Amino acid sequence: MMVTLEFDYFRSMKRSTLHFILLICFSGSMAYAQVVPLANAHAHNDYEHTRPLKDALSFGFTSVEADIYLINGELYVSHNYPRDLKGITLKELYLDPLQQLLKANSDKVYPNYKGVFYLMIDFKSAAAPTYQKLHELVSTYPEFKDNQNFKIYLSGQDLLYTLPLKGRIMAVDGRPKDVSGSYSTEEMPVISESFVGVSGWNTRDEITEEQWKKVKDFIDAVHKAGKKCRLWATPDNEKTWKRLQSYKMDFINTDKLKELSDFLKKS
């Protein structure tokens, strides 16, 4: 009788409601199982999208960026100093959801992705206290420690030189001066710079071949150093993406998640 009643109940439910329940039931290891992971896609200021992290994951991004402020002992995600602190903590927007995915997918964000998923955290408040709080917080997530499929790296002014090396559990984003440095890939997996800073482009005129050559030379130098390359503030269009792709850019920086995702899938 119990089985019959349960069957009749589910059969009487609206199809959309049943579908929703099934989605919840399979939201563990099946989450994003059908998504094509894109090794070169970086979600710039990811938290500014309609659904932070979730939008990037739905389009297959393997690198996302979150700016943080330390305010009253809590880490909040925002580009500018936030006025409304509700619902924008690093913990609830990024760390908890990523932990759940790693738990469900055998230490991976995407079940079938063999590469590394990167969470780039950019410090907007003072480095030392912000790092101390972040270190304490990240230390409570055992899934993040020594995970070859997941990497947190930190960006901000001179972080490499102000943060303690001993006991560090997060890597640091390098700058052009670090190309010739001796930092390991574990300490510094990525070297970043602005597109203008590398190319000398004035942001108005057409980018010249000489300026493009500077970009290619920089990418090649970063690769020679054994690091991945990222340029921020690149022209956000398909013409630029094609050029960067031809130069084997590791992370194409974009605010246009769907457009870049579509481009990378067809190219």
Backbone bond lengths (Angstrom), bond angles and torsions (degrees), N, CA, C in turn:
res aa  C-N    CA-C-N  psi(-1)  N-CA   C-N-CA  omega(-1)  CA-C   N-CA-C  phi
1 M - - - 1.457 - - 1.523 110.27 -
2 M 1.326 117.04 -41.93 1.468 122.04 -179.32 1.514 110.58 -59.97
3 V 1.360 116.62 -46.54 1.454 121.22 -179.25 1.510 110.54 -63.75
4 T 1.323 117.40 -41.77 1.459 121.65 -179.44 1.513 111.17 -62.73
5 L 1.313 116.52 -44.75 1.454 120.53 -179.93 1.516 111.19 -63.07
6 E 1.340 116.13 -42.34 1.457 119.05 179.96 1.517 110.68 -64.71
7 F 1.331 117.41 -40.39 1.455 120.72 179.62 1.527 110.52 -64.34
8 D 1.337 115.79 -44.42 1.465 119.44 179.13 1.519 110.94 -62.30
9 Y 1.334 115.95 -35.78 1.461 119.55 -179.57 1.527 110.69 -64.88
10 F 1.326 115.85 -48.75 1.465 118.95 -178.73 1.520 111.12 -67.43
11 R 1.337 117.15 -35.52 1.455 119.82 179.90 1.511 111.02 -66.04
12 S 1.319 117.09 -29.91 1.458 121.02 -178.94 1.517 113.56 -81.96
13 M 1.309 116.52 -12.08 1.460 119.43 -177.98 1.514 110.67 -72.23
14 K 1.339 116.46 152.30 1.440 120.80 174.79 1.513 109.27 -65.31
15 R 1.335 115.75 145.42 1.450 120.96 -177.76 1.527 111.50 -57.25
16 S 1.339 117.56 -40.27 1.459 120.52 -177.52 1.529 111.35 -65.55
17 T 1.327 117.30 -38.11 1.449 121.27 179.29 1.522 111.15 -66.28
18 L 1.344 116.08 -44.01 1.448 120.42 179.00 1.525 110.90 -63.59
19 H 1.316 114.90 -40.02 1.468 119.36 178.50 1.526 110.74 -61.24
20 F 1.323 116.43 -40.53 1.463 120.96 179.18 1.526 110.66 -62.42
21 I 1.328 117.00 -43.24 1.460 121.12 179.79 1.520 110.78 -63.76
22 L 1.337 116.32 -41.36 1.455 120.21 178.96 1.519 111.21 -63.63
23 L 1.325 115.93 -37.31 1.468 119.35 178.05 1.513 111.04 -62.01
24 I 1.332 116.01 -41.15 1.455 120.30 178.68 1.528 110.42 -64.50
25 C 1.330 116.23 -42.01 1.452 120.32 -177.88 1.519 112.46 -63.47
26 F 1.327 115.89 -32.54 1.458 120.30 -176.58 1.525 112.19 -105.08
27 S 1.333 116.61 21.15 1.462 120.03 -175.00 1.521 113.32 -82.04
28 G 1.319 118.50 -1.62 1.456 121.54 179.32 1.508 111.52 -79.15
29 S 1.332 116.83 -102.42 1.461 120.59 -177.35 1.516 112.36 -66.92
30 M 1.334 118.20 -18.45 1.462 120.97 -179.43 1.519 112.32 -83.31
31 A 1.339 117.79 -11.02 1.461 120.25 -177.53 1.515 110.18 -60.28
32 Y 1.324 116.50 125.74 1.460 124.67 177.56 1.530 112.94 62.06
33 A 1.342 116.99 19.20 1.463 120.41 -179.43 1.517 111.86 -64.91
34 Q 1.330 116.92 -29.00 1.464 120.72 -178.42 1.524 112.86 -92.28
35 V 1.311 116.80 -3.22 1.463 120.43 -179.27 1.529 109.77 -78.73
36 V 1.344 115.74 140.73 1.466 120.85 175.97 1.528 108.11 -88.86
37 P 1.334 119.00 110.12 1.474 120.74 179.57 1.525 111.04 -66.99
38 L 1.326 116.49 137.54 1.461 122.43 -176.85 1.522 108.87 -114.45
39 A 1.321 115.97 106.99 1.467 121.42 -172.04 1.514 113.25 -64.06
40 N 1.341 118.60 -21.74 1.467 121.06 -174.27 1.518 113.73 -106.15
41 A 1.319 118.40 11.35 1.467 121.37 -173.34 1.529 111.86 -101.45
42 H 1.347 115.77 119.79 1.465 122.02 179.45 1.526 109.66 -117.00
43 A 1.323 116.69 121.81 1.464 122.52 -179.91 1.521 110.03 -85.50
44 H 1.323 116.01 100.42 1.461 122.15 -179.27 1.527 110.11 -69.70
45 N 1.328 116.70 135.06 1.473 120.83 -178.66 1.526 110.58 43.13
46 D 1.313 114.82 53.87 1.463 121.45 -172.72 1.521 112.96 -54.74
47 Y 1.314 117.29 -35.22 1.464 122.66 -176.36 1.520 113.24 -64.54
48 E 1.338 117.96 -13.09 1.457 120.66 -179.72 1.535 112.55 -85.51
49 H 1.320 116.93 -5.15 1.459 119.99 178.09 1.524 110.28 -79.66
50 T 1.316 115.83 167.52 1.458 121.27 -174.48 1.525 111.94 -56.79
51 R 1.319 115.77 -43.42 1.466 120.89 179.04 1.527 107.79 -125.45
52 P 1.316 117.36 91.72 1.465 119.54 -178.91 1.525 111.96 -50.69
53 L 1.300 116.17 138.62 1.458 126.63 -177.36 1.527 112.53 67.03
54 K 1.315 118.33 -49.72 1.463 121.17 -175.50 1.523 111.86 -62.50
55 D 1.333 117.02 -41.04 1.464 118.77 177.86 1.522 110.36 -63.35
56 A 1.320 116.68 -45.28 1.470 120.74 -179.48 1.528 110.47 -61.15
57 L 1.314 117.26 -43.12 1.458 120.52 -179.88 1.521 111.81 -66.65
58 S 1.313 116.54 -37.05 1.466 119.20 -178.84 1.522 111.58 -66.97
59 F 1.350 117.34 -23.32 1.462 121.34 178.51 1.530 112.32 -100.02
60 G 1.317 117.88 4.70 1.448 121.21 173.74 1.517 116.60 86.91
61 F 1.318 118.51 15.28 1.469 120.83 -179.24 1.526 110.75 -67.98
62 T 1.309 115.86 139.27 1.467 120.69 -179.53 1.523 111.95 -112.02
63 S 1.333 116.40 7.36 1.461 121.36 176.31 1.521 108.37 -145.99
64 V 1.321 116.29 127.21 1.460 120.64 -179.72 1.522 109.26 -131.42
65 E 1.316 114.98 152.74 1.469 121.39 -173.83 1.516 111.01 -121.86
66 A 1.334 116.13 131.24 1.461 121.49 177.98 1.523 109.61 -132.34
67 D 1.324 117.37 124.66 1.463 122.76 175.12 1.524 108.45 -88.58
68 I 1.324 116.63 140.75 1.464 118.10 -177.27 1.535 112.86 -131.26
69 Y 1.327 113.57 149.68 1.458 123.43 172.09 1.529 108.58 -122.41
70 L 1.318 116.58 140.72 1.455 121.38 170.74 1.515 107.87 -93.88
71 I 1.338 116.08 115.66 1.461 121.56 -178.19 1.522 108.82 -133.59
72 N 1.303 115.99 118.51 1.470 121.77 178.28 1.530 111.93 51.90
73 G 1.322 115.70 42.31 1.452 120.06 175.22 1.514 115.58 80.03
74 E 1.317 117.57 7.30 1.467 121.69 179.75 1.520 109.37 -125.46
75 L 1.330 116.52 148.94 1.455 121.89 179.21 1.526 110.27 -99.41
76 Y 1.337 114.22 119.14 1.456 120.66 -178.86 1.523 110.52 -112.65
77 V 1.327 115.30 147.27 1.459 121.56 -177.54 1.525 109.72 -98.64
78 S 1.329 115.62 119.02 1.469 120.11 179.94 1.529 108.86 -172.84
79 H 1.322 116.46 150.27 1.465 120.45 177.85 1.530 110.35 -79.51
80 N 1.316 115.79 -42.53 1.462 121.76 175.59 1.527 109.06 -110.62
81 Y 1.314 115.96 160.62 1.458 119.97 -177.88 1.529 109.30 -54.26
82 P 1.340 118.49 119.26 1.468 121.00 -172.65 1.519 113.48 -76.28
83 R 1.317 115.19 145.41 1.462 121.05 175.28 1.517 110.65 -94.48
84 D 1.324 115.51 -38.34 1.458 120.97 178.85 1.526 108.37 -104.39
85 L 1.304 117.38 118.26 1.462 121.61 -173.84 1.527 113.57 -97.21
86 K 1.303 117.18 5.65 1.463 119.75 -176.26 1.537 111.12 -80.81
87 G 1.322 114.77 130.40 1.460 120.29 171.78 1.507 116.07 72.07
88 I 1.343 118.73 17.91 1.461 118.85 -177.49 1.535 112.04 -127.38
89 T 1.313 117.98 28.73 1.459 118.67 177.98 1.536 109.46 -78.04
90 L 1.314 115.29 150.53 1.464 120.76 176.75 1.520 110.30 -60.22
91 K 1.305 115.89 -37.53 1.455 121.55 -178.09 1.529 111.65 -60.55
92 E 1.325 116.99 -50.20 1.461 119.18 -174.38 1.526 113.30 -80.06
93 L 1.344 117.44 -29.72 1.463 119.62 -178.07 1.525 112.90 -83.38
94 Y 1.337 117.56 -32.20 1.467 119.76 -173.20 1.529 114.34 -128.00
95 L 1.310 117.87 -53.64 1.457 119.08 -170.45 1.525 113.08 -66.35
96 D 1.318 117.98 -47.06 1.464 120.20 -179.91 1.536 111.97 -64.24
97 P 1.352 119.12 -48.51 1.483 118.56 178.88 1.522 112.96 -61.25
98 L 1.329 117.52 -39.69 1.465 119.73 179.61 1.526 110.73 -67.53
99 Q 1.315 116.62 -38.02 1.456 119.57 176.75 1.527 111.08 -59.66
100 Q 1.317 116.34 -44.08 1.461 120.10 -179.34 1.520 111.58 -62.57
101 L 1.323 116.74 -39.18 1.465 119.92 178.37 1.524 110.99 -67.33
102 L 1.321 116.96 -42.14 1.459 120.25 178.96 1.532 110.97 -63.06
103 K 1.308 116.57 -38.72 1.461 120.54 177.59 1.525 110.91 -63.94
104 A 1.321 115.78 -41.58 1.464 120.67 -174.64 1.525 113.06 -77.14
105 N 1.333 116.24 -26.44 1.463 119.78 -170.41 1.526 113.59 -116.73
106 S 1.314 117.02 35.52 1.467 121.45 176.65 1.525 112.06 54.38
107 D 1.328 115.75 51.98 1.474 123.61 177.22 1.518 113.60 71.04
108 K 1.313 117.36 20.02 1.461 121.35 176.64 1.523 110.05 -121.29
109 V 1.330 116.18 150.91 1.462 120.04 174.04 1.523 109.50 -78.59
110 Y 1.333 116.43 -47.70 1.463 122.06 173.52 1.529 108.13 -102.38
111 P 1.317 118.62 127.79 1.471 121.13 -173.69 1.524 114.48 -54.85
112 N 1.338 117.18 -37.60 1.456 120.11 -172.97 1.530 113.50 -109.02
113 Y 1.334 117.11 17.79 1.459 120.74 -178.06 1.527 110.02 -97.17
114 K 1.322 116.77 126.74 1.457 121.49 -176.76 1.535 112.62 -92.73
115 G 1.335 116.46 -8.87 1.456 119.69 -179.87 1.519 112.33 -87.80
116 V 1.323 114.89 -171.08 1.471 121.85 -178.88 1.523 110.23 -97.81
117 F 1.310 116.31 138.28 1.463 121.28 171.95 1.523 107.40 -96.38
118 Y 1.344 116.20 129.03 1.461 121.60 -175.43 1.529 111.83 -109.86
119 L 1.319 115.48 131.29 1.459 122.09 169.62 1.515 107.15 -111.78
120 M 1.328 116.58 110.18 1.459 121.28 178.61 1.522 108.77 -95.65
121 I 1.322 116.38 123.94 1.460 121.57 -179.42 1.522 108.65 -113.20
122 D 1.319 115.71 118.95 1.466 122.37 -176.64 1.529 109.54 -101.65
123 F 1.336 116.48 121.32 1.460 121.05 -178.17 1.524 110.70 -77.73
124 K 1.328 115.90 127.42 1.461 121.77 174.81 1.527 111.73 -110.28
125 S 1.306 116.72 -8.43 1.470 120.96 175.02 1.522 108.35 -116.49
126 A 1.321 116.77 174.51 1.462 122.39 -173.44 1.528 111.64 -49.76
127 A 1.343 116.07 133.72 1.459 122.04 -170.19 1.530 113.56 -60.44
128 A 1.320 118.04 -52.10 1.466 120.62 -171.29 1.534 113.55 -61.54
129 P 1.349 119.42 -54.01 1.464 118.24 -179.81 1.534 112.99 -68.53
130 T 1.329 116.41 -32.84 1.464 119.44 178.92 1.522 109.85 -66.03
131 Y 1.325 116.02 -43.15 1.462 120.20 178.38 1.525 110.94 -64.04
132 Q 1.310 117.20 -42.57 1.464 120.32 -179.28 1.526 110.67 -58.23
133 K 1.340 116.41 -45.51 1.461 120.08 179.75 1.522 111.04 -67.55
134 L 1.320 116.44 -40.98 1.463 120.13 -179.99 1.524 110.60 -65.21
135 H 1.314 116.65 -42.01 1.461 120.87 178.18 1.521 110.74 -59.27
136 E 1.338 116.20 -44.65 1.462 120.42 178.45 1.528 110.77 -60.56
137 L 1.326 115.86 -42.11 1.466 120.61 -177.03 1.523 111.47 -69.46
138 V 1.330 116.37 -50.09 1.466 120.29 -177.39 1.527 110.87 -63.24
139 S 1.326 117.08 -30.60 1.467 121.10 179.94 1.523 112.60 -63.50
140 T 1.324 117.54 -17.81 1.467 120.73 179.74 1.522 112.22 -85.04
141 Y 1.328 117.07 0.58 1.464 121.50 -179.98 1.532 109.18 -112.04
142 P 1.315 118.37 93.44 1.471 120.25 -178.00 1.527 112.75 -62.42
143 E 1.321 117.93 -24.83 1.463 121.00 -179.51 1.521 112.47 -66.67
144 F 1.329 117.45 -20.31 1.466 121.02 -178.28 1.532 112.18 -84.64
145 K 1.319 116.56 -22.62 1.465 120.34 -172.49 1.524 111.32 -77.34
146 D 1.331 115.99 129.82 1.473 122.37 176.23 1.526 112.40 52.48
147 N 1.311 115.41 34.89 1.468 120.56 178.90 1.527 108.67 -94.37
148 Q 1.323 117.27 113.53 1.454 121.83 -177.24 1.531 112.94 -72.46
149 N 1.335 115.99 -9.93 1.465 120.36 -178.99 1.528 113.05 -101.47
150 F 1.333 116.34 -2.57 1.465 120.44 -172.74 1.525 109.13 -144.55
151 K 1.323 116.05 131.43 1.464 120.01 -177.30 1.530 110.49 -138.28
152 I 1.319 115.78 129.38 1.463 121.77 170.64 1.520 107.40 -102.23
153 Y 1.330 115.97 128.12 1.463 118.03 173.51 1.519 109.53 -133.01
154 L 1.321 115.51 150.11 1.460 122.68 -167.82 1.516 111.53 -109.02
155 S 1.319 115.07 140.84 1.456 120.76 179.92 1.521 109.61 -125.06
156 G 1.318 115.44 146.34 1.452 120.87 -179.83 1.513 109.43 157.45
157 Q 1.292 117.44 171.27 1.455 121.18 -175.59 1.525 111.98 -66.93
158 D 1.335 114.69 118.31 1.462 122.56 173.96 1.526 114.24 52.22
159 L 1.331 116.45 34.62 1.458 118.96 179.42 1.522 111.84 -61.06
160 L 1.318 115.84 -36.11 1.456 119.45 -177.39 1.523 111.68 -60.78
161 Y 1.318 115.54 -28.21 1.461 119.82 -173.69 1.531 113.28 -99.41
162 T 1.335 116.77 -9.86 1.459 119.33 -178.85 1.523 112.78 -109.56
163 L 1.341 117.32 -15.41 1.456 119.65 -178.03 1.530 110.30 -96.70
164 P 1.316 116.88 148.62 1.473 119.95 -178.94 1.523 111.84 -68.40
165 L 1.323 117.17 135.26 1.456 121.13 177.10 1.525 111.12 -76.00
166 K 1.333 115.87 -40.71 1.449 120.32 -177.70 1.528 111.06 -68.90
167 G 1.317 115.38 127.24 1.455 119.90 177.81 1.519 114.27 79.87
168 R 1.318 117.43 7.00 1.470 119.35 -179.10 1.525 109.70 -68.50
169 I 1.309 117.49 132.70 1.463 121.11 179.73 1.525 111.30 -113.59
170 M 1.338 116.30 2.85 1.454 120.94 177.19 1.519 109.30 -128.92
171 A 1.314 116.24 147.65 1.459 120.99 -179.76 1.527 110.13 -86.32
172 V 1.337 115.69 178.08 1.461 121.20 -177.19 1.524 109.89 -127.55
173 D 1.316 115.74 143.63 1.462 123.78 176.27 1.528 108.79 -79.74
174 G 1.324 117.45 122.66 1.452 120.90 -178.25 1.514 113.42 -84.83
175 R 1.329 115.20 173.38 1.458 123.00 177.56 1.536 108.46 -125.63
176 P 1.323 118.36 170.25 1.474 120.26 -176.23 1.520 114.24 -50.98
177 K 1.333 117.59 -35.70 1.469 119.53 -179.20 1.523 112.04 -65.57
178 D 1.336 116.78 -14.56 1.452 120.55 -178.98 1.528 113.27 -91.45
179 V 1.345 117.09 -3.74 1.465 120.21 -179.08 1.524 110.45 -57.55
180 S 1.317 116.25 -40.47 1.460 120.59 -178.33 1.528 112.31 -94.21
181 G 1.326 116.91 10.70 1.459 120.87 -178.31 1.516 112.54 -80.33
182 S 1.312 115.53 -179.09 1.466 121.22 -175.83 1.522 112.75 -109.68
183 Y 1.330 117.80 15.54 1.455 120.42 -178.02 1.525 110.45 -73.48
184 S 1.305 116.14 136.43 1.459 121.39 -178.82 1.522 110.65 -72.78
185 T 1.321 114.95 166.68 1.462 120.43 176.75 1.520 110.87 -64.04
186 E 1.321 116.55 -32.20 1.454 119.48 177.82 1.522 111.00 -65.95
187 E 1.314 117.36 -39.97 1.457 121.75 179.42 1.527 111.20 -74.95
188 M 1.336 116.06 -35.88 1.456 121.39 -173.88 1.529 109.70 -144.06
189 P 1.315 117.61 87.45 1.462 119.83 -177.10 1.529 113.82 -77.09
190 V 1.331 116.27 -22.35 1.462 120.96 -172.87 1.527 110.08 -134.00
191 I 1.321 115.84 144.30 1.463 121.79 170.81 1.529 107.50 -120.28
192 S 1.317 116.06 128.10 1.457 121.62 -173.91 1.525 111.73 -124.48
193 E 1.322 114.90 155.90 1.463 121.90 174.25 1.530 107.61 -162.98
194 S 1.311 116.33 162.84 1.462 119.07 177.05 1.530 109.61 -74.35
195 F 1.302 116.08 150.56 1.466 121.15 178.51 1.528 110.33 -60.47
196 V 1.318 116.16 -41.93 1.467 121.07 179.35 1.525 110.68 -64.56
197 G 1.334 116.09 -40.98 1.453 120.26 -178.90 1.516 112.80 -61.77
198 V 1.324 116.76 -34.52 1.459 121.39 -179.85 1.524 111.88 -82.61
199 S 1.331 116.43 -44.90 1.468 120.59 -171.42 1.523 114.48 -88.56
200 G 1.344 116.74 -29.68 1.459 120.13 -173.34 1.514 112.86 81.30
201 W 1.327 117.30 11.17 1.469 122.56 179.21 1.527 110.45 -64.02
202 N 1.357 116.76 142.78 1.463 120.61 -177.10 1.530 113.42 -90.41
203 T 1.327 117.65 5.43 1.472 126.22 177.75 1.526 113.75 72.06
204 R 1.322 117.78 -0.45 1.473 119.80 -178.32 1.533 112.00 -115.92
205 D 1.301 116.24 -53.22 1.458 120.51 -176.06 1.525 111.49 -78.82
206 E 1.317 115.77 170.54 1.461 121.11 175.04 1.530 109.12 -62.88
207 I 1.316 115.43 140.21 1.460 119.81 178.12 1.526 108.77 -70.08
208 T 1.301 116.61 127.74 1.461 120.81 -176.47 1.529 110.69 -82.47
209 E 1.326 115.68 163.53 1.464 120.30 177.81 1.523 110.72 -64.42
210 E 1.317 117.07 -34.04 1.456 120.31 177.19 1.523 110.75 -63.37
211 Q 1.341 116.45 -40.33 1.459 120.22 178.50 1.531 110.97 -68.89
212 W 1.316 116.30 -38.41 1.457 119.38 177.10 1.531 110.66 -63.80
213 K 1.323 116.60 -36.19 1.456 120.22 178.79 1.527 110.80 -62.95
214 K 1.325 117.03 -38.11 1.462 120.50 177.06 1.527 110.38 -61.77
215 V 1.321 115.84 -39.06 1.463 120.16 178.42 1.527 110.15 -64.43
216 K 1.321 116.21 -47.41 1.465 119.90 179.73 1.526 111.30 -61.90
217 D 1.316 116.58 -43.12 1.464 120.21 -179.96 1.521 111.30 -61.66
218 F 1.331 116.23 -38.56 1.465 119.81 178.92 1.525 110.41 -65.89
219 I 1.318 116.99 -46.31 1.468 120.75 179.32 1.526 110.05 -59.64
220 D 1.323 116.78 -44.23 1.468 121.11 179.59 1.527 111.14 -61.93
221 A 1.331 116.72 -40.34 1.469 120.72 -179.49 1.533 110.70 -66.01
222 V 1.326 116.35 -40.38 1.469 120.39 178.32 1.527 110.01 -63.88
223 H 1.317 116.10 -43.71 1.465 119.76 179.09 1.521 111.32 -64.25
224 K 1.314 116.55 -38.84 1.463 120.47 178.22 1.528 110.61 -61.81
225 A 1.323 115.92 -31.36 1.470 121.02 178.07 1.525 111.97 -79.64
226 G 1.331 116.28 -1.37 1.458 120.41 177.79 1.511 114.30 81.42
227 K 1.335 117.43 19.01 1.461 122.03 -178.28 1.532 111.02 -113.59
228 K 1.307 115.49 165.51 1.457 121.39 171.94 1.523 108.93 -91.39
229 C 1.335 116.34 155.12 1.466 121.14 -175.01 1.528 111.09 -117.08
230 R 1.334 114.73 141.85 1.463 121.28 174.29 1.525 108.35 -141.10
231 L 1.313 116.51 133.85 1.459 122.04 172.74 1.515 108.50 -116.47
232 W 1.331 116.65 129.32 1.455 118.24 176.77 1.531 109.47 -98.45
233 A 1.333 114.12 164.37 1.477 121.97 -178.99 1.521 111.85 58.91
234 T 1.325 116.34 38.27 1.460 119.84 173.47 1.525 108.78 -79.64
235 P 1.337 118.37 152.92 1.464 119.65 172.15 1.529 108.39 -56.03
236 D 1.315 116.45 125.79 1.468 120.42 -170.64 1.521 110.63 -94.54
237 N 1.330 115.97 72.83 1.462 120.28 -178.71 1.527 110.33 -149.15
238 E 1.315 115.80 165.92 1.458 121.41 -174.30 1.527 112.53 -64.18
239 K 1.310 116.86 -34.20 1.469 120.24 178.98 1.525 110.61 -60.40
240 T 1.310 116.36 -44.04 1.462 120.96 178.23 1.522 111.00 -68.23
241 W 1.314 116.71 -42.71 1.464 120.21 -179.95 1.525 111.56 -58.87
242 K 1.324 116.47 -40.63 1.466 120.30 179.29 1.522 110.50 -61.64
243 R 1.314 115.87 -43.98 1.457 120.06 -178.98 1.535 110.25 -65.39
244 L 1.319 116.86 -46.80 1.459 120.34 179.62 1.524 111.52 -63.04
245 Q 1.299 116.56 -37.87 1.463 120.55 177.95 1.527 110.63 -63.63
246 S 1.320 117.08 -39.94 1.462 120.83 178.83 1.527 111.31 -66.34
247 Y 1.334 116.94 -24.87 1.466 121.47 177.79 1.531 112.10 -90.07
248 K 1.323 116.02 3.96 1.471 122.40 179.74 1.526 112.58 63.17
249 M 1.327 115.18 40.46 1.464 120.44 174.48 1.531 109.44 -60.13
250 D 1.303 116.60 131.66 1.461 120.80 -177.55 1.522 112.08 -72.88
251 F 1.342 116.18 -48.19 1.456 120.34 -179.08 1.531 109.85 -123.80
252 I 1.322 116.06 110.88 1.466 120.40 174.40 1.518 107.08 -85.23
253 N 1.317 115.57 116.54 1.463 124.02 -173.88 1.526 109.51 -82.31
254 T 1.334 117.40 126.30 1.468 118.66 -178.29 1.517 112.83 -149.49
255 D 1.342 114.35 154.03 1.456 122.16 168.07 1.531 110.32 -103.32
256 K 1.333 116.43 -7.38 1.465 122.79 -176.79 1.530 109.00 -103.00
257 L 1.310 115.48 82.19 1.454 120.59 -171.91 1.522 113.34 -62.07
258 K 1.305 117.11 -52.18 1.464 120.11 -177.32 1.522 111.17 -64.41
259 E 1.334 116.33 -43.19 1.465 120.13 -176.69 1.531 111.33 -62.83
260 L 1.336 116.89 -45.45 1.461 118.93 179.38 1.522 110.51 -68.08
261 S 1.313 117.14 -39.33 1.451 120.91 178.28 1.528 110.19 -58.79
262 D 1.306 117.06 -47.30 1.483 120.98 178.86 1.520 111.04 -61.53
263 F 1.340 116.24 -41.34 1.460 120.67 -179.36 1.529 110.70 -62.69
264 L 1.319 117.04 -47.91 1.467 120.54 -176.22 1.533 111.29 -68.12
265 K 1.295 116.99 -31.73 1.466 119.71 -179.27 1.527 111.95 -71.15
266 K 1.318 116.48 -30.42 1.468 118.81 -177.43 1.531 112.85 -96.11
267 S 1.348 117.30 -9.16 1.461 119.26 -176.00 1.523 111.70 -98.37
